[in-house]
Amino acid sequence: MASSTVDSPQLFDLPSGPDYASEQALQKRGLIHICGVDEAGRGPLAGPVTAAAVILDPDNIPADLNDSKKLNEAKREALFDQILASATVSFAHVGAATIDRLNIREASLLAMRLSVEGLPVAADHALIDGNAIPNRLPCPASALVKGDARSLSIAAASIIAKVMRDRLMLRMDALYPGYGLAGHKGYPTKAHRAAVMDLGPSPIHRTSFAPVAAAIEKMGNKKPAS
C-alpha cells in the first residue's frame, strides 16, 4: 500500500519559481525516481481531464520550466518537446462519461493514478499537485499545494498535461464543429455556453456540469448532438 503525506505551505513558503528541492530531499533518502504529477482540464464543459507524470533527469532538466498557466502556447510547445526528449513521461485522459459518473475531483485523481501507473520506469515517490493523493498509487506520494509553482517535476507534468489535452481538443473540434473547441478547448466561455444552448451538447460534453445540464433541459432531453 502506498504511503502518503500532505504538505500545506503558507504563502511565504512558496519559492519565486519551481525548483528541484523537493526532489533532492527525497533523493537524499535513497529514492531515485521521483515523478511530478499534475492535471489539466478540471474546469471545461467538454473533453477529458488529462494528467501527466514526469520523472526528470536531474542532469538534463530543461531550462525555464514553470507552471503551464504562466507560459504562452509557443513556450509550452517548445518545453513539451524538450521534456519528451530528456525525461520519462506518461499521461492519461479520463473522458466526460467517467467525469459525469465519478465527479470531476475523483476523475482528476483517477487520471493522476493512471499516469503514474503508465510510467515505463517505476516511480519511487510521486509529488502530486494539490492537497489530495489518488488512491491505490503504485508508490508512496506527497501532495504539494501549488506544486506547479514549487516543483520542477510537477511543472513539467503540468506542461505535458496541458499540451496533450489541447492537442486532443483540436482533433475534437474537427469531429464536433460548431462549438469552437479549437479556440477555448472546452472551457466555459460565453461563446461556448451559447453554442451548447443552441446546438445541444456533443458526446464529449460533461452532462453533470450545470451549463450542459441546462442545455439538455432546454432540449427536453432530446438526443445530444453527434
Residue, then its C-alpha position, 0 to 999 in steps of 0.5 A: m500500500a502506498s504511503s502518503t503525506v500532505d504538505s500545506p505551505q503558507l504563502f511565504d513558503l512558496p519559492s519565486g519559481p519551481d525548483y528541484a528541492s523537493e526532489q533532492a530531499l527525497q533523493k537524499r533518502g535513497l529514492i531515485h525516481i521521483c515523478g511530478v504529477d499534475e492535471a489539466g482540464r478540471g474546469p471545461l464543459a467538454g473533453p477529458v481531464t488529462a494528467a501527466a507524470v514526469i520523472l526528470d533527469p536531474d542532469n538534463i532538466p530543461a531550462d525555464l520550466n514553470d507552471s503551464k498557466k504562466l507560459n504562452e502556447a509557443k513556450r509550452e510547445a517548445l518545453f513539451d518537446q524538450i521534456l519528451a526528449s530528456a525525461t520519462v513521461s506518461f499521461a492519461h485522459v479520463g473522458a466526460a462519461t467517467i467525469d459525469r459518473l465519478n465527479i470531476r475531483e475523483a476523475s482528476l485523481l483517477a487520471m493522476r493514478l493512471s499516469v503514474e501507473g503508465l510510467p515505463v520506469a517505476a516511480d519511487h515517490a510521486l509529488i502530486d499537485g494539490n492537497a489530495i493523493p489518488n488512491r491505490l498509487p503504485c508508490p508512496a506520494s506527497a501532495l504539494v499545494k501549488g506544486d506547479a509553482r514549487s516543483l520542477s517535476i510537477a511543472a513539467a507534468s503540468i506542461i505535458a498535461k496541458v499540451m496533450r489535452d489541447r492537442l486532443m481538443l483540436r482533433m475534437d473540434a474537427l469531429y464536433p464543429g460548431y462549438g469552437l473547441a479549437g479556440h477555448k478547448g472546452y472551457p466555459t466561455k460565453a461563446h461556448r455556453a451559447a453554442v451548447m444552448d443552441l446546438g445541444p451538447s456533443p458526446i464529449h460534453r460533461t452532462s453533470f456540469a450545470p451549463v450542459a445540464a441546462a442545455i439538455e433541459k432546454m432540449g427536453n432531453k432530446k438526443p445530444a448532438s453527434 
